[in-house]
Amino acid sequence: DQQVKQNSPSLSVQEGRISILNCDYTNSMFDYFLWYKKYPAEGPTFLISISSIKDKNEDGRFTVFLNKSAKHLSLHIVPSQPGDSAVYFCAASDSGADGLTFGKGTHLIIQP
Amino acid sequence: DTAVSQTPKYLVTQMGNDKSIKCEQNLGHDTMYWYKQDSKKFLKIMFSYNNKELIINETVPNRFSPKSPDKAHLNLHINSLELGDSAVYFCASSPRTDTQYFGPGTRLTVL
């Protein structure tokens, strides 16, 4: 039973354009959402997060949008750069429990 | 300065053996975790450990046991290794229940 879903296993975007990664969740108890970036043979690196009381959080080229009614969040990267090529994991937290629940990841490929 | 470190990075062993993976964090965080990333690439929580309180994911076999000698370390011991234990294991730490910082992972291969 996947509580966090990333339905696109991969996404290819041209350098300079906007990358949009999507994530859906089913557990309404989740109150904090995070995006992690992962390179091969390395651990996930925290990128950006958003609390359920907000609908947008921005940090430089990265913006996360949260639509609670649709149980959907997305990560926007603009402009996309070659170094952004990695696997991106969506994760969610229920502050009443421990540990993060992860999606399966989306492999983002930035084409020159 | 590595914030969360794990040793070894690679571990190859025979079925039935007992092995340990070490994790250390120098961030001063109160909570540490172990995650397993299986062949389908799912990252799943195994344990969280906070101030001597251990919370175990009920799906984790009791052959797996975390040991915390001090606040900066949470080691993972695995007894009687099975083929299905082959995976990448990640340690993480957190100052609270949201943002977690991950180690580089340990790739365990059971032959």
Backbone of each chain as ProteinMPNN parsed JSONL, in Angstrom:
{"seq_chain_A": "DQQVKQNSPSLSVQEGRISILNCDYTNSMFDYFLWYKKYPAEGPTFLISISSIKDKNEDGRFTVFLNKSAKHLSLHIVPSQPGDSAVYFCAASDSGADGLTFGKGTHLIIQP", "coords_chain_A": {"N_chain_A": [[0.846, -1.18, 0.0], [1.017, 1.853, -1.18], [1.634, 4.859, 0.21], [2.71, 7.193, -0.58], [3.105, 8.393, -3.742], [4.908, 8.435, -6.736], [4.356, 8.811, -9.858], [5.715, 8.995, -12.243], [8.377, 7.379, -13.5], [10.581, 8.366, -14.81], [11.859, 11.444, -16.214], [12.466, 13.659, -18.808], [14.073, 16.655, -19.555], [14.777, 19.697, -21.22], [17.79, 21.564, -20.94], [17.663, 24.616, -19.183], [14.947, 24.848, -19.351], [11.779, 24.45, -17.566], [11.524, 22.076, -14.967], [9.16, 19.809, -13.801], [8.193, 17.948, -11.166], [6.088, 15.456, -9.932], [3.962, 14.399, -7.187], [1.889, 12.303, -5.307], [-0.227, 11.695, -2.489], [-1.773, 9.583, -0.014], [-2.382, 9.463, 2.659], [-4.039, 11.294, 4.975], [-3.047, 12.187, 7.326], [-0.497, 13.041, 7.046], [1.664, 15.76, 7.55], [3.842, 17.151, 6.821], [6.047, 17.701, 4.19], [8.629, 16.622, 2.019], [11.316, 17.033, -0.305], [13.828, 15.086, -1.737], [17.032, 14.72, -3.204], [18.907, 12.479, -5.13], [22.011, 11.183, -5.984], [23.715, 8.582, -7.874], [25.083, 5.973, -5.859], [25.216, 7.534, -3.601], [23.873, 8.984, -0.561], [20.432, 10.11, -0.04], [19.859, 13.593, -0.48], [18.72, 16.346, 1.291], [16.43, 18.659, -0.078], [14.217, 20.563, -0.288], [11.375, 21.601, 1.654], [7.931, 21.491, 2.831], [5.385, 22.667, 4.925], [2.167, 21.456, 5.933], [0.473, 23.548, 6.375], [0.997, 25.45, 4.591], [0.961, 26.506, 1.111], [2.898, 26.887, -0.692], [6.417, 26.91, -1.132], [9.515, 28.428, -1.542], [12.839, 28.237, -2.736], [15.452, 29.579, -4.009], [16.146, 28.231, -7.124], [14.268, 26.308, -6.787], [10.94, 25.356, -6.162], [8.276, 24.32, -4.183], [5.007, 23.155, -4.405], [1.935, 22.733, -2.747], [-1.093, 21.036, -2.782], [-3.536, 20.515, -0.817], [-6.185, 19.628, -0.856], [-6.304, 18.069, -3.094], [-4.434, 16.255, -2.421], [-1.791, 16.416, -3.368], [1.489, 17.193, -4.42], [4.061, 19.193, -5.897], [7.272, 19.632, -7.389], [9.064, 22.283, -8.639], [11.619, 23.123, -10.822], [13.522, 25.685, -11.911], [15.689, 27.78, -13.778], [16.285, 24.597, -15.359], [19.254, 22.72, -14.831], [22.256, 21.007, -15.939], [23.451, 19.69, -13.737], [21.292, 19.055, -12.223], [20.367, 16.628, -12.903], [19.334, 13.655, -11.631], [17.97, 11.331, -9.199], [14.834, 12.037, -7.848], [13.219, 12.101, -4.817], [10.103, 12.111, -3.294], [8.864, 12.742, -0.062], [7.071, 12.114, 2.983], [5.81, 13.142, 6.161], [4.358, 12.215, 9.224], [3.721, 13.877, 11.974], [3.021, 12.652, 14.27], [4.133, 10.219, 14.221], [7.115, 8.259, 13.579], [9.897, 8.561, 11.35], [10.201, 8.825, 7.773], [7.958, 8.579, 5.001], [8.51, 7.389, 1.867], [8.262, 8.118, -1.659], [8.646, 6.327, -4.777], [10.479, 7.508, -6.364], [11.663, 9.71, -8.989], [13.425, 9.739, -11.918], [15.224, 12.31, -13.052], [16.298, 13.705, -16.019], [18.412, 15.939, -17.471], [18.654, 17.398, -20.491], [21.215, 18.547, -22.664]], "CA_chain_A": [[0.0, 0.0, 0.0], [1.888, 3.02, -1.296], [1.009, 6.07, 0.715], [3.3, 8.292, -1.343], [3.276, 7.867, -5.096], [5.492, 9.234, -7.804], [3.911, 7.966, -10.967], [6.626, 9.077, -13.388], [9.694, 6.845, -13.129], [11.629, 9.218, -15.362], [11.427, 12.686, -16.858], [13.554, 14.273, -19.551], [13.804, 18.084, -19.75], [15.895, 20.403, -21.851], [18.491, 22.537, -20.099], [17.107, 25.96, -19.239], [13.489, 24.812, -19.242], [11.272, 24.124, -16.237], [11.26, 20.671, -14.633], [8.069, 19.671, -12.845], [8.086, 16.59, -10.65], [4.831, 15.334, -9.222], [3.872, 13.441, -6.092], [0.553, 12.191, -4.716], [-0.223, 10.937, -1.244], [-3.11, 9.115, 0.362], [-2.591, 9.552, 4.103], [-4.379, 12.668, 5.337], [-2.327, 12.545, 8.555], [0.791, 13.652, 6.711], [1.615, 17.201, 7.755], [5.104, 17.766, 6.398], [6.456, 17.051, 2.943], [10.01, 16.943, 1.691], [11.913, 16.515, -1.535], [15.231, 14.714, -1.644], [17.731, 14.48, -4.456], [19.877, 11.406, -4.907], [22.933, 10.76, -7.037], [24.11, 7.177, -7.709], [26.061, 5.602, -4.833], [25.23, 8.498, -2.514], [22.624, 9.048, 0.174], [19.535, 11.207, -0.413], [20.209, 14.914, 0.05], [17.53, 17.181, 1.477], [16.347, 19.745, -1.051], [13.246, 21.574, 0.119], [10.235, 21.009, 2.352], [6.77, 22.358, 3.001], [4.433, 22.274, 5.949], [0.801, 21.336, 5.402], [-0.273, 24.795, 6.554], [1.358, 26.338, 3.488], [0.724, 25.926, -0.204], [4.056, 27.143, -1.556], [7.686, 27.265, -0.509], [10.475, 28.685, -2.611], [14.238, 28.353, -2.325], [16.262, 29.7, -5.223], [15.522, 27.685, -8.343], [13.348, 25.238, -6.405], [9.678, 25.728, -5.542], [7.375, 23.206, -3.943], [3.6, 23.53, -4.297], [1.122, 21.72, -2.084], [-2.538, 21.134, -2.933], [-4.005, 19.564, 0.183], [-7.484, 19.037, -1.213], [-6.028, 17.032, -4.095], [-3.353, 15.42, -1.878], [-0.805, 16.454, -4.439], [2.516, 18.22, -4.373], [4.955, 19.187, -7.048], [8.542, 20.351, -7.279], [9.421, 22.984, -9.858], [13.013, 23.543, -10.902], [13.656, 26.567, -13.077], [15.854, 26.958, -14.962], [16.936, 23.31, -15.135], [20.686, 22.71, -15.146], [22.755, 19.623, -16.067], [23.703, 19.121, -12.411], [20.031, 18.642, -11.608], [20.096, 15.229, -13.287], [19.415, 12.825, -10.417], [16.66, 10.771, -8.813], [14.179, 12.891, -6.872], [12.267, 11.389, -3.973], [9.123, 12.82, -2.489], [8.71, 12.068, 1.223], [6.057, 12.73, 3.825], [5.956, 12.871, 7.581], [3.232, 12.374, 10.135], [4.449, 14.254, 13.185], [2.661, 11.75, 15.352], [4.865, 8.95, 14.059], [8.531, 8.459, 13.304], [10.362, 8.133, 10.043], [9.59, 9.387, 6.582], [7.425, 7.657, 4.001], [9.056, 7.841, 0.597], [7.811, 7.635, -2.948], [9.592, 5.442, -5.442], [11.484, 8.338, -7.027], [11.594, 10.057, -10.412], [14.758, 10.014, -12.46], [15.215, 13.502, -13.894], [17.434, 13.797, -16.936], [18.464, 17.251, -18.106], [19.31, 17.281, -21.801], [21.898, 19.795, -23.039]], "C_chain_A": [[0.891, 1.243, 0.0], [1.155, 4.253, -0.821], [1.55, 7.317, 0.011], [3.646, 7.751, -2.721], [3.916, 8.895, -6.012], [5.296, 8.403, -9.066], [4.794, 8.038, -12.206], [7.984, 8.541, -12.985], [10.832, 7.706, -13.67], [11.018, 10.412, -16.081], [12.634, 13.294, -17.536], [13.183, 15.715, -19.888], [15.025, 18.741, -20.37], [16.491, 21.425, -20.872], [17.871, 23.921, -20.291], [15.604, 26.005, -19.098], [13.084, 24.479, -17.806], [11.087, 22.61, -16.098], [10.153, 20.648, -13.584], [7.941, 18.208, -12.445], [6.861, 16.507, -9.747], [4.827, 14.224, -8.18], [2.438, 13.47, -5.554], [0.634, 11.39, -3.422], [-1.655, 10.589, -0.859], [-3.416, 9.326, 1.846], [-2.842, 11.002, 4.513], [-3.72, 13.108, 6.641], [-0.967, 13.17, 8.264], [0.684, 15.165, 6.863], [2.911, 17.902, 7.367], [5.617, 16.973, 5.211], [7.839, 17.539, 2.548], [10.355, 16.392, 0.314], [13.389, 16.259, -1.283], [15.757, 14.443, -3.039], [18.777, 13.411, -4.2], [20.687, 11.131, -6.161], [23.29, 9.297, -6.813], [25.191, 7.0, -6.647], [26.207, 6.665, -3.738], [23.902, 8.429, -1.766], [21.738, 10.171, -0.328], [19.958, 12.505, 0.271], [18.953, 15.767, 0.136], [17.573, 18.38, 0.543], [15.464, 20.872, -0.544], [12.076, 20.878, 0.795], [9.084, 22.003, 2.423], [5.875, 21.78, 4.091], [3.032, 22.257, 5.35], [-0.022, 22.606, 5.587], [0.049, 25.81, 5.453], [0.995, 25.689, 2.16], [1.901, 26.154, -1.161], [5.267, 27.437, -0.694], [8.733, 27.357, -1.601], [11.874, 28.816, -2.035], [15.086, 28.371, -3.586], [15.519, 29.179, -6.437], [14.421, 26.659, -8.044], [12.103, 25.799, -5.711], [8.835, 24.48, -5.366], [5.97, 23.767, -3.736], [2.834, 22.38, -3.654], [-0.356, 22.018, -2.293], [-3.146, 20.085, -2.016], [-5.301, 18.879, -0.224], [-7.304, 17.914, -2.228], [-5.005, 16.025, -3.597], [-2.243, 15.284, -2.918], [0.237, 17.525, -4.156], [3.417, 18.092, -5.592], [6.195, 20.01, -6.729], [8.851, 20.964, -8.634], [10.881, 23.409, -9.77], [13.135, 24.416, -12.139], [14.754, 27.605, -12.834], [16.567, 25.648, -14.62], [18.391, 23.369, -15.614], [21.163, 21.256, -15.232], [22.984, 18.933, -14.723], [22.444, 18.697, -11.675], [19.667, 17.202, -11.961], [20.373, 14.325, -12.093], [18.066, 12.15, -10.234], [16.089, 11.648, -7.703], [13.113, 12.086, -6.137], [11.368, 12.391, -3.253], [8.978, 12.036, -1.18], [7.699, 12.825, 2.069], [6.226, 12.277, 5.26], [4.632, 13.102, 8.297], [3.854, 12.672, 11.495], [4.058, 13.423, 14.385], [3.396, 10.43, 15.292], [6.326, 9.271, 13.8], [8.891, 7.951, 11.931], [9.583, 8.79, 8.93], [9.038, 8.262, 5.714], [7.802, 8.205, 2.642], [8.245, 7.333, -0.581], [8.931, 6.839, -3.601], [10.668, 6.214, -6.206], [11.181, 8.582, -8.496], [12.992, 10.408, -10.857], [14.654, 11.178, -13.432], [16.482, 13.554, -14.725], [17.366, 15.146, -17.627], [19.295, 17.131, -19.384], [19.973, 18.603, -22.178], [21.289, 20.427, -24.282]], "O_chain_A": [[1.442, 1.634, 1.029], [0.147, 4.642, -1.411], [0.91, 8.369, 0.016], [4.385, 6.775, -2.851], [3.518, 10.059, -6.054], [5.995, 7.415, -9.294], [4.64, 7.23, -13.122], [8.686, 9.181, -12.203], [11.908, 7.774, -13.076], [9.858, 10.405, -16.492], [13.696, 13.432, -16.93], [12.113, 15.974, -20.439], [16.163, 18.377, -20.073], [15.778, 22.054, -20.09], [17.591, 24.34, -21.414], [15.033, 27.045, -18.772], [13.933, 24.256, -16.944], [10.563, 21.952, -16.996], [10.208, 21.382, -12.597], [7.626, 17.346, -13.265], [6.631, 17.378, -8.908], [5.575, 13.25, -8.273], [1.855, 14.539, -5.373], [1.479, 10.505, -3.287], [-2.612, 11.214, -1.316], [-4.581, 9.364, 2.24], [-1.948, 11.842, 4.407], [-3.821, 14.274, 7.022], [-0.355, 13.765, 9.151], [-0.261, 15.781, 6.372], [3.055, 19.109, 7.565], [5.624, 15.742, 5.219], [8.176, 18.711, 2.718], [9.764, 15.42, -0.158], [14.098, 17.082, -0.704], [15.03, 14.0, -3.929], [19.455, 13.432, -3.173], [20.147, 10.882, -7.239], [23.184, 8.806, -5.689], [26.114, 7.81, -6.561], [27.213, 6.689, -3.029], [22.924, 7.882, -2.276], [22.227, 11.096, -0.977], [20.358, 12.514, 1.435], [18.212, 15.892, -0.839], [18.606, 19.032, 0.389], [15.919, 22.005, -0.39], [11.814, 19.702, 0.541], [9.238, 23.186, 2.12], [5.644, 20.573, 4.162], [2.751, 22.96, 4.379], [-1.104, 22.727, 5.014], [-0.547, 26.886, 5.391], [0.752, 24.485, 2.088], [1.895, 25.672, -2.293], [5.174, 28.113, 0.331], [8.831, 26.488, -2.468], [12.073, 29.425, -0.984], [15.398, 27.328, -4.159], [14.412, 29.62, -6.744], [13.728, 26.202, -8.953], [12.204, 26.612, -4.793], [8.695, 23.678, -6.29], [5.773, 24.726, -2.991], [3.053, 21.212, -3.972], [-0.816, 23.125, -2.014], [-3.261, 18.915, -2.383], [-5.491, 17.691, 0.034], [-8.05, 16.935, -2.226], [-4.733, 15.037, -4.279], [-1.828, 14.184, -3.283], [-0.09, 18.624, -3.709], [3.517, 17.037, -6.22], [6.17, 20.94, -5.923], [8.897, 20.269, -9.649], [11.318, 23.98, -8.771], [12.893, 23.971, -13.261], [14.757, 28.251, -11.786], [17.369, 25.606, -13.687], [18.71, 23.971, -16.639], [20.535, 20.368, -14.656], [22.74, 17.734, -14.586], [22.517, 18.056, -10.627], [18.752, 16.629, -11.37], [21.502, 14.241, -11.609], [17.138, 12.367, -11.012], [16.78, 11.963, -6.735], [12.233, 11.478, -6.746], [11.832, 13.379, -2.685], [8.97, 10.805, -1.191], [7.499, 14.027, 1.893], [6.716, 11.182, 5.536], [3.898, 14.049, 8.013], [4.458, 11.787, 12.101], [4.715, 13.493, 15.424], [3.295, 9.613, 16.208], [6.719, 10.437, 13.803], [8.268, 7.025, 11.412], [8.457, 9.251, 9.118], [9.568, 7.151, 5.691], [7.464, 9.338, 2.3], [7.626, 6.27, -0.521], [10.02, 6.699, -3.045], [11.659, 5.63, -6.643], [10.531, 7.772, -9.158], [13.661, 11.255, -10.264], [14.069, 11.049, -14.507], [17.593, 13.459, -14.203], [16.379, 15.461, -18.291], [20.481, 16.805, -19.347], [19.366, 19.664, -22.03], [21.747, 21.48, -24.728]]}, "seq_chain_B": "DTAVSQTPKYLVTQMGNDKSIKCEQNLGHDTMYWYKQDSKKFLKIMFSYNNKELIINETVPNRFSPKSPDKAHLNLHINSLELGDSAVYFCASSPRTDTQYFGPGTRLTVL", "coords_chain_B": {"N_chain_B": [[34.075, 17.519, 6.299], [32.082, 15.021, 7.238], [28.638, 14.727, 7.71], [26.78, 12.667, 8.345], [27.923, 9.513, 8.616], [28.702, 6.25, 7.328], [29.862, 2.924, 7.782], [30.707, -0.348, 6.675], [31.041, 0.817, 3.21], [30.49, -0.995, 1.256], [29.401, -4.354, 1.56], [29.902, -7.678, 1.447], [28.754, -10.892, 1.918], [28.25, -14.237, 3.253], [25.278, -16.249, 3.268], [23.608, -16.765, 6.365], [25.554, -15.724, 7.991], [26.54, -13.322, 10.581], [26.407, -9.833, 10.729], [27.509, -6.366, 11.026], [26.63, -2.929, 10.616], [27.947, 0.261, 10.785], [27.041, 3.495, 12.048], [27.478, 6.966, 12.252], [26.84, 10.227, 13.466], [27.662, 13.676, 13.344], [26.192, 15.857, 13.961], [24.86, 16.502, 16.204], [22.276, 15.688, 16.553], [19.153, 14.463, 17.905], [17.699, 12.262, 17.155], [17.951, 9.192, 15.424], [17.973, 7.07, 12.508], [17.285, 4.052, 10.666], [17.09, 3.032, 7.325], [15.887, 0.973, 4.653], [16.657, 0.327, 1.319], [15.24, -1.354, -1.164], [15.398, -3.762, -3.916], [13.533, -2.776, -5.649], [13.789, -0.146, -5.373], [12.438, 1.192, -3.365], [12.49, 3.22, -0.502], [12.438, 2.397, 2.79], [11.408, 2.872, 6.145], [13.095, 1.445, 8.877], [13.923, 1.51, 11.599], [13.572, 3.898, 14.269], [15.338, 5.924, 16.581], [15.402, 7.538, 19.559], [16.704, 9.25, 22.147], [17.113, 6.967, 23.706], [14.738, 5.663, 23.217], [13.271, 3.271, 21.303], [11.767, 2.814, 18.224], [10.178, 0.527, 16.291], [9.703, -0.602, 12.993], [7.092, -2.68, 12.297], [7.304, -4.58, 10.354], [9.89, -5.374, 10.185], [12.197, -8.001, 10.452], [13.097, -9.809, 13.472], [15.718, -10.466, 13.412], [17.158, -8.288, 12.865], [18.734, -5.74, 14.611], [19.066, -2.637, 16.2], [21.747, -0.834, 17.723], [22.719, 1.489, 20.106], [25.45, 2.963, 21.199], [26.031, 5.492, 22.088], [24.795, 8.899, 21.869], [25.581, 9.779, 19.369], [25.847, 7.641, 17.708], [24.389, 4.952, 15.882], [24.221, 1.747, 15.415], [23.721, -1.022, 13.19], [22.811, -4.292, 13.613], [22.805, -7.463, 12.148], [21.564, -10.637, 12.223], [22.051, -14.056, 11.207], [22.017, -13.853, 8.268], [20.037, -13.501, 5.309], [19.229, -14.212, 1.846], [17.364, -12.355, 0.929], [17.956, -10.113, 2.376], [19.686, -8.599, 1.032], [20.407, -5.403, -0.031], [20.398, -1.784, -0.107], [21.387, -0.018, 2.678], [20.481, 2.734, 4.577], [21.514, 5.129, 6.89], [20.187, 7.724, 8.939], [19.81, 11.008, 10.387], [18.153, 13.308, 12.611], [17.08, 16.498, 13.823], [14.581, 16.834, 14.684], [11.25, 15.735, 13.973], [10.949, 16.065, 11.266], [12.844, 17.132, 8.864], [15.375, 15.077, 7.665], [18.725, 13.86, 7.633], [20.814, 12.128, 5.542], [23.076, 9.316, 5.49], [25.726, 7.986, 3.336], [25.032, 5.447, 2.567], [25.054, 1.82, 2.698], [25.883, -0.844, 0.782], [24.671, -3.957, 0.905], [25.36, -7.256, 0.124], [24.207, -10.451, -0.026], [25.302, -13.669, -0.364]], "CA_chain_B": [[33.403, 17.044, 7.502], [30.893, 14.264, 6.884], [27.651, 14.904, 8.758], [26.33, 11.321, 8.694], [28.819, 8.575, 7.938], [28.412, 4.826, 7.506], [30.891, 1.976, 7.373], [31.419, -0.111, 5.419], [30.225, 1.261, 2.092], [30.069, -2.232, 0.602], [29.532, -5.511, 2.437], [29.523, -8.92, 0.763], [28.862, -11.93, 2.931], [27.521, -15.473, 2.982], [24.028, -16.519, 3.999], [23.775, -17.352, 7.679], [26.511, -14.954, 8.801], [26.1, -12.156, 11.349], [27.202, -8.667, 10.345], [27.103, -5.077, 11.572], [26.899, -1.702, 9.868], [28.086, 1.345, 11.761], [26.581, 4.824, 11.635], [27.844, 8.036, 13.169], [26.482, 11.576, 13.034], [28.321, 14.718, 14.128], [25.304, 17.013, 13.881], [24.228, 16.736, 17.501], [20.843, 15.387, 16.479], [18.634, 13.581, 18.949], [17.028, 11.082, 16.612], [18.621, 8.519, 14.311], [17.088, 6.147, 11.8], [17.79, 3.149, 9.638], [16.19, 2.786, 6.208], [16.308, -0.042, 3.69], [16.224, 0.537, -0.061], [15.267, -2.683, -1.765], [15.702, -3.841, -5.358], [12.535, -1.962, -6.35], [14.184, 1.231, -5.083], [11.67, 1.811, -2.292], [13.168, 3.523, 0.757], [11.469, 2.129, 3.859], [11.925, 3.035, 7.492], [13.244, 0.217, 9.664], [13.945, 1.867, 13.012], [13.981, 5.225, 14.705], [15.889, 5.836, 17.942], [15.426, 8.882, 20.129], [16.871, 9.335, 23.597], [16.953, 5.612, 24.217], [13.457, 5.077, 22.856], [13.367, 2.632, 19.999], [10.504, 2.531, 17.549], [10.497, -0.474, 15.285], [8.712, -0.923, 11.99], [6.661, -4.034, 12.631], [7.624, -5.534, 9.286], [11.314, -5.722, 10.221], [12.445, -9.253, 11.2], [13.854, -9.581, 14.713], [17.153, -10.695, 13.162], [17.759, -6.964, 12.771], [18.665, -5.026, 15.884], [19.897, -1.44, 16.292], [22.419, -0.658, 19.019], [23.207, 2.863, 20.209], [26.366, 3.101, 22.334], [25.907, 6.869, 22.553], [23.847, 9.692, 21.084], [26.082, 10.043, 18.017], [25.991, 6.39, 16.963], [23.334, 3.943, 15.858], [24.715, 0.655, 14.588], [22.71, -2.009, 12.804], [23.29, -5.669, 13.659], [21.928, -8.393, 11.433], [21.913, -12.035, 12.494], [21.57, -15.099, 10.277], [21.676, -13.146, 7.032], [19.317, -14.221, 4.258], [19.392, -13.619, 0.513], [16.453, -11.215, 0.815], [18.481, -8.952, 3.104], [20.506, -7.812, 0.107], [19.773, -4.103, -0.249], [21.219, -0.667, 0.356], [20.893, 0.431, 3.979], [20.834, 4.12, 4.843], [21.345, 5.707, 8.209], [19.813, 9.135, 8.867], [19.604, 11.632, 11.686], [17.225, 14.429, 12.545], [16.912, 17.256, 15.068], [13.152, 16.791, 15.002], [10.62, 14.628, 13.238], [10.761, 16.315, 9.848], [13.998, 17.012, 7.979], [16.369, 14.075, 8.028], [19.967, 13.929, 6.877], [21.156, 10.739, 5.273], [24.427, 8.868, 5.203], [25.96, 7.604, 1.939], [24.491, 4.12, 2.281], [25.878, 0.607, 2.712], [25.308, -1.862, -0.105], [24.851, -5.307, 1.446], [25.085, -8.35, -0.803], [24.252, -11.751, 0.642], [25.494, -14.712, -1.387]], "C_chain_B": [[32.095, 16.351, 7.141], [29.899, 14.346, 8.02], [27.152, 13.553, 9.276], [27.203, 10.348, 7.908], [28.431, 7.135, 8.277], [29.62, 4.025, 7.085], [30.373, 0.561, 7.589], [30.49, 0.421, 4.328], [29.681, 0.056, 1.317], [30.327, -3.394, 1.558], [29.007, -6.725, 1.686], [29.765, -10.053, 1.733], [28.023, -13.145, 2.551], [26.233, -15.528, 3.8], [24.332, -17.155, 5.351], [24.731, -16.595, 8.585], [25.805, -13.839, 9.583], [27.003, -10.989, 10.986], [26.657, -7.405, 11.002], [27.452, -3.959, 10.615], [26.908, -0.57, 10.882], [27.592, 2.668, 11.185], [26.953, 5.825, 12.714], [27.373, 9.371, 12.615], [27.136, 12.592, 13.961], [27.509, 16.008, 14.131], [24.653, 17.344, 15.225], [22.746, 16.457, 17.525], [20.434, 14.377, 17.539], [18.098, 12.261, 18.412], [17.816, 10.512, 15.442], [17.724, 7.426, 13.768], [17.908, 5.17, 10.959], [16.683, 2.924, 8.607], [16.778, 1.676, 5.342], [15.767, 0.337, 2.313], [16.366, -0.779, -0.786], [15.5, -2.612, -3.278], [14.711, -3.037, -6.193], [12.721, -0.476, -6.054], [13.331, 1.936, -4.035], [12.565, 2.022, -1.072], [12.151, 3.343, 1.87], [12.125, 2.234, 5.216], [11.991, 1.674, 8.187], [13.131, 0.534, 11.156], [14.09, 3.375, 13.156], [14.362, 5.112, 16.174], [16.061, 7.248, 18.464], [15.552, 8.775, 21.633], [16.542, 8.007, 24.28], [15.57, 5.012, 23.973], [13.546, 4.545, 21.439], [11.974, 2.377, 19.452], [10.826, 1.657, 16.348], [9.348, -0.585, 14.284], [8.363, -2.4, 12.148], [6.992, -5.061, 11.551], [9.087, -5.976, 9.314], [11.524, -7.005, 11.031], [13.285, -8.997, 12.452], [15.318, -9.999, 14.593], [17.903, -9.371, 13.066], [17.637, -6.283, 14.127], [19.591, -3.813, 15.864], [20.515, -1.349, 17.688], [23.0, 0.751, 19.038], [24.119, 2.99, 21.416], [26.359, 4.512, 22.924], [25.039, 7.631, 21.56], [24.281, 9.859, 19.628], [26.132, 8.795, 17.143], [24.722, 5.544, 17.032], [23.771, 2.867, 14.871], [23.607, -0.35, 14.318], [23.337, -3.392, 12.795], [22.291, -6.574, 12.972], [22.421, -9.809, 11.694], [21.356, -12.945, 11.413], [21.105, -14.505, 8.95], [21.029, -14.058, 5.999], [19.501, -13.483, 2.932], [18.56, -12.339, 0.366], [16.894, -9.98, 1.584], [19.355, -8.085, 2.214], [19.764, -6.53, -0.265], [20.811, -3.033, 0.057], [20.587, -0.147, 1.645], [21.411, 1.845, 4.232], [20.556, 4.465, 6.295], [20.964, 7.175, 8.012], [19.721, 9.686, 10.282], [18.755, 12.875, 11.519], [17.186, 15.157, 13.872], [15.453, 17.248, 15.541], [12.525, 15.76, 14.091], [10.447, 14.913, 11.759], [12.046, 16.108, 9.046], [15.018, 16.014, 8.504], [17.561, 14.173, 7.084], [20.528, 12.521, 6.776], [22.65, 10.519, 5.117], [24.526, 8.395, 3.759], [25.436, 6.218, 1.584], [25.53, 3.013, 2.385], [25.193, -0.426, 1.833], [25.665, -3.238, 0.433], [24.46, -6.331, 0.397], [25.258, -9.669, -0.062], [24.282, -12.843, -0.421], [25.003, -16.074, -0.9]], "O_chain_B": [[31.116, 17.006, 6.782], [30.246, 14.072, 9.168], [27.106, 13.319, 10.484], [27.213, 10.365, 6.677], [27.91, 6.845, 9.354], [30.325, 4.395, 6.146], [29.68, 0.294, 8.57], [29.274, 0.465, 4.518], [28.567, 0.086, 0.795], [31.331, -3.421, 2.269], [27.829, -6.796, 1.335], [30.847, -10.169, 2.307], [27.193, -13.084, 1.644], [26.126, -14.932, 4.872], [25.225, -17.997, 5.455], [24.729, -16.791, 9.801], [24.665, -13.469, 9.302], [28.225, -11.136, 10.94], [25.518, -7.365, 11.467], [28.446, -4.03, 9.892], [26.013, -0.451, 11.719], [27.712, 2.922, 9.986], [26.777, 5.584, 13.908], [27.496, 9.62, 11.415], [27.171, 12.418, 15.18], [28.053, 17.103, 14.28], [23.97, 18.361, 15.354], [22.033, 16.929, 18.411], [21.232, 13.562, 18.003], [18.05, 11.263, 19.13], [18.289, 11.251, 14.579], [16.838, 6.921, 14.459], [19.055, 5.432, 10.597], [15.527, 2.668, 8.942], [17.991, 1.468, 5.301], [14.581, 0.628, 2.156], [17.476, -1.266, -1.0], [15.761, -1.546, -3.835], [15.018, -2.658, -7.324], [11.896, 0.35, -6.446], [13.475, 3.141, -3.829], [13.301, 1.124, -0.663], [11.131, 4.031, 1.908], [13.241, 1.758, 5.425], [11.067, 0.865, 8.095], [12.352, -0.087, 11.879], [14.651, 4.045, 12.29], [13.791, 4.315, 16.918], [16.783, 8.055, 17.878], [14.653, 8.286, 22.317], [15.812, 7.941, 25.27], [15.274, 3.935, 24.492], [13.858, 5.278, 20.5], [11.117, 1.804, 20.125], [11.645, 2.014, 15.501], [8.179, -0.652, 14.666], [9.243, -3.26, 12.132], [6.964, -6.266, 11.801], [9.481, -6.857, 8.55], [11.076, -7.09, 12.175], [14.093, -8.068, 12.481], [16.074, -9.899, 15.56], [19.129, -9.333, 13.172], [16.558, -6.254, 14.719], [20.773, -3.943, 15.546], [19.903, -1.727, 18.687], [23.688, 1.159, 18.102], [23.636, 3.112, 22.542], [26.644, 4.702, 24.106], [24.605, 7.085, 20.546], [23.442, 10.06, 18.751], [26.431, 8.89, 15.953], [24.076, 5.432, 18.074], [23.7, 3.052, 13.656], [22.68, -0.507, 15.112], [24.288, -3.64, 12.054], [21.083, -6.467, 13.186], [23.575, -10.132, 11.41], [20.335, -12.651, 10.79], [19.943, -14.643, 8.566], [21.411, -15.216, 5.834], [19.872, -12.309, 2.893], [19.002, -11.367, -0.245], [16.282, -8.919, 1.464], [19.723, -6.972, 2.588], [18.634, -6.573, -0.753], [21.946, -3.331, 0.429], [19.389, 0.13, 1.687], [22.605, 2.119, 4.117], [19.505, 4.137, 6.846], [21.371, 7.798, 7.031], [19.574, 8.937, 11.248], [18.649, 13.428, 10.424], [17.249, 14.531, 14.93], [15.157, 17.62, 16.676], [13.249, 14.969, 13.486], [9.861, 14.098, 11.047], [12.303, 14.994, 8.59], [15.464, 16.104, 9.648], [17.428, 14.518, 5.91], [20.695, 11.82, 7.775], [23.389, 11.401, 4.678], [23.531, 8.4, 3.034], [25.402, 5.857, 0.408], [26.725, 3.237, 2.187], [24.064, -0.834, 2.102], [26.831, -3.634, 0.417], [23.36, -6.28, -0.154], [26.332, -9.96, 0.465], [23.393, -12.926, -1.268], [25.089, -17.059, -1.632]]}, "name": "protein", "num_of_chains": 2, "seq": "DQQVKQNSPSLSVQEGRISILNCDYTNSMFDYFLWYKKYPAEGPTFLISISSIKDKNEDGRFTVFLNKSAKHLSLHIVPSQPGDSAVYFCAASDSGADGLTFGKGTHLIIQPDTAVSQTPKYLVTQMGNDKSIKCEQNLGHDTMYWYKQDSKKFLKIMFSYNNKELIINETVPNRFSPKSPDKAHLNLHINSLELGDSAVYFCASSPRTDTQYFGPGTRLTVL"}
